[in-house]
Amino acid sequence: MQKAAAADAGTLASLAKEIWEEHYSPIIGAAQVSYMLERFQSEEAIRKDMLSGCVYYLARYDGFACGYGAAKKDGSDVFLSKLYVKQGYRGRGIARAILNQVYGFAKKNGAERIRLTCNKYNTSSLEIYKKLGFSITDTCFKDLGNGFAMDDYVLEKKLK
């Protein structure tokens, strides 16, 4: 596990494309996946995130890039904006390892909790978050433009 640098943005964007097309297309459709990849997961968007204070973590397994996460300080909380693992690497503790890095970041920043959003129909990820100690606290609907929207649950894990 390593903290990602701006030079890793291309690798992160490639991972995003592979993971999102496989995992999210059945949930939100290929057109919305394509739109969101360009807007939020492109190399340019990732570099912009990094410049705004978002910290990315790049996971490798046997030397291969297989997942990533990103978090940002948000008031007294840390917002976990990304946590993704390639299909063939799931179930190996990689998401937990990324989350442990986020816990360290949260502790270093004195955060009281970690928050995240997850699509309401992403049942497999919701179950994983629940196993990791997160609970649903709210709902969130956000218009993304071009006829697309995010219809999510807000989850949190208290740290103190």
C-alpha positions as CSV (number, residue, x, y, z in Angstrom):
1,M,0.0,0.0,0.0
2,Q,1.4,3.4,-0.9
3,K,0.2,7.0,-0.8
4,A,-0.4,7.9,-4.5
5,A,1.4,10.8,-6.1
6,A,0.3,12.9,-9.1
7,A,2.4,10.6,-11.3
8,D,0.1,7.8,-10.4
9,A,-3.0,9.5,-11.7
10,G,-2.9,7.6,-15.0
11,T,-2.8,4.3,-13.2
12,L,-5.6,5.3,-10.9
13,A,-7.8,6.4,-13.8
14,S,-7.1,3.1,-15.6
15,L,-8.1,1.2,-12.5
16,A,-11.3,3.3,-12.2
17,K,-12.3,2.6,-15.8
18,E,-11.8,-1.2,-15.4
19,I,-13.6,-1.4,-12.0
20,W,-16.4,1.0,-12.8
21,E,-17.3,-0.6,-16.1
22,E,-17.4,-4.0,-14.5
23,H,-19.1,-3.2,-11.2
24,Y,-21.3,-0.1,-11.9
25,S,-22.6,-0.7,-15.4
26,P,-25.2,-3.2,-14.2
27,I,-26.3,-0.8,-11.4
28,I,-26.4,2.7,-13.1
29,G,-25.9,1.8,-16.8
30,A,-23.0,2.2,-19.1
31,A,-23.8,5.8,-20.2
32,Q,-23.8,7.1,-16.6
33,V,-20.6,5.1,-15.9
34,S,-18.9,6.7,-18.9
35,Y,-20.1,10.2,-17.8
36,M,-18.9,9.8,-14.2
37,L,-15.6,8.3,-15.2
38,E,-14.8,11.4,-17.3
39,R,-16.1,13.8,-14.7
40,F,-14.8,12.3,-11.5
41,Q,-12.3,9.5,-12.3
42,S,-10.2,10.7,-15.2
43,E,-6.5,11.4,-14.9
44,E,-7.2,15.1,-14.9
45,A,-10.0,14.9,-12.3
46,I,-7.8,12.8,-10.0
47,R,-4.9,15.3,-10.3
48,K,-7.3,18.1,-9.5
49,D,-8.6,16.2,-6.5
50,M,-5.0,15.7,-5.2
51,L,-4.3,19.5,-5.5
52,S,-7.5,20.2,-3.5
53,G,-6.2,18.1,-0.6
54,C,-7.6,14.7,-1.4
55,V,-5.2,11.9,-0.4
56,Y,-5.1,8.8,-2.7
57,Y,-3.9,5.4,-1.7
58,L,-2.8,2.9,-4.4
59,A,-3.0,-0.8,-3.5
60,R,-0.8,-3.4,-5.2
61,Y,-1.0,-7.2,-4.9
62,D,2.0,-9.2,-6.1
63,G,3.2,-6.0,-7.8
64,F,0.0,-5.3,-9.7
65,A,-2.1,-2.2,-9.1
66,C,-5.4,-3.7,-8.0
67,G,-7.3,-1.0,-6.0
68,Y,-7.4,2.5,-4.6
69,G,-9.0,4.8,-2.2
70,A,-9.2,8.5,-1.6
71,A,-10.1,10.6,1.5
72,K,-10.2,14.2,2.4
73,K,-10.6,16.2,5.6
74,D,-14.1,17.6,5.8
75,G,-14.5,19.8,9.0
76,S,-14.3,17.4,12.0
77,D,-14.7,14.4,9.7
78,V,-12.9,12.6,7.0
79,F,-14.9,11.9,3.8
80,L,-14.0,8.7,2.1
81,S,-14.7,9.6,-1.5
82,K,-13.3,6.4,-3.2
83,L,-12.7,2.8,-2.3
84,Y,-12.4,0.4,-5.2
85,V,-10.9,-3.0,-5.7
86,K,-10.6,-4.9,-9.0
87,Q,-12.9,-7.9,-9.3
88,G,-10.2,-10.6,-9.2
89,Y,-8.7,-9.2,-6.1
90,R,-11.8,-8.8,-3.9
91,G,-12.0,-10.9,-0.8
92,R,-8.2,-10.6,-0.1
93,G,-8.4,-7.8,2.5
94,I,-7.4,-5.1,0.1
95,A,-10.4,-2.8,0.9
96,R,-9.6,-3.2,4.6
97,A,-5.9,-2.4,4.0
98,I,-7.0,0.8,2.1
99,L,-9.4,1.7,4.9
100,N,-6.7,1.2,7.5
101,Q,-4.7,3.9,5.7
102,V,-7.8,6.1,5.8
103,Y,-8.1,5.4,9.5
104,G,-4.5,6.6,10.0
105,F,-5.2,9.7,8.0
106,A,-8.3,10.4,10.0
107,K,-6.5,9.9,13.3
108,K,-3.7,12.2,12.2
109,N,-6.2,14.8,11.4
110,G,-8.2,14.4,14.6
111,A,-11.4,13.3,12.8
112,E,-14.4,12.2,14.8
113,R,-15.8,10.0,12.1
114,I,-15.4,8.8,8.6
115,R,-18.3,9.4,6.2
116,L,-19.0,8.2,2.7
117,T,-21.8,7.8,0.2
118,C,-22.8,4.6,-1.6
119,N,-25.3,4.0,-4.3
120,K,-28.6,2.7,-2.8
121,Y,-28.6,-0.3,-5.2
122,N,-24.9,-1.2,-4.7
123,T,-25.9,-4.0,-2.3
124,S,-22.6,-5.8,-2.3
125,S,-20.6,-2.7,-1.3
126,L,-23.2,-1.7,1.3
127,E,-22.8,-5.1,3.0
128,I,-19.0,-4.7,3.0
129,Y,-19.3,-1.3,4.6
130,K,-21.6,-2.6,7.3
131,K,-19.1,-5.4,8.0
132,L,-16.4,-2.8,8.4
133,G,-18.5,-1.0,11.0
134,F,-20.2,1.7,9.0
135,S,-23.9,2.4,9.4
136,I,-26.4,4.2,7.2
137,T,-27.3,7.6,8.6
138,D,-29.0,9.5,5.7
139,T,-29.9,9.6,2.0
140,C,-28.5,11.9,-0.6
141,F,-29.7,12.7,-4.1
142,K,-27.5,14.8,-6.4
143,D,-28.2,15.9,-9.9
144,L,-25.0,15.4,-12.0
145,G,-26.3,17.0,-15.2
146,N,-26.9,15.4,-18.6
147,G,-29.9,13.5,-17.2
148,F,-27.8,11.6,-14.6
149,A,-28.0,11.6,-10.8
150,M,-26.5,10.0,-7.8
151,D,-29.1,8.3,-5.5
152,D,-27.0,7.3,-2.4
153,Y,-27.0,6.4,1.2
154,V,-24.8,8.3,3.5
155,L,-22.8,6.0,5.8
156,E,-20.5,6.8,8.7
157,K,-18.3,5.2,11.3
158,K,-17.6,7.0,14.5
159,L,-14.0,7.0,15.6
160,K,-14.2,8.5,19.1
